[in-house]
Amino acid sequence: MQLTGKITGIDEKLDGLLSLMMHEFEEASTVPLALFHNRYGDLFGEDLDELQEILFEDGLIRGFVGPEGLSMEITPKGSQFMARGGYSREIREEMISHEDALRAQKAVKNWNRIVIAGFVVAMVICFYLRHRSS
């Protein structure tokens, strides 16, 4: 899935758009492109085209020529993706993974500090013992 920071809160917007499409056009299953832009243009503003492009690239919606002209529909992959939690879930999992990596990195840094401090203390003790007996 495409994760991009070009639009603030993009994961929520993508989830919102896909969720709205799923609920509003549940029975029709297809959305004419003109209706899509009329319906969601005010809600998502200038971000709508980029959101639509991301959904297409990720394979969550597809376009086709139907009786009403160019139309879109949510793919089975899109339905399954939303059922599993959508983009927000993916972001949460990425953040959790990132937090785990940061914790592990901090633990390694702490152990490195302890080992270095132990080495310095051992060197100081050795130096003291060597020069004390002279």
Secondary structure, DSSP 8 states (H G I E B T S, - for coil): -----SSTTHHHHHHHHHHHHHHHTTTT-EEEHHHHHHHHHHHHGGGHHHHHHHHHHTTSEEEEEETTEEEEEE-HHHHHHHHTTHHHHHHHHHHHHHHHHHHHHHHHHHHHHHHHHHHHHHHHHHHHHHHH--
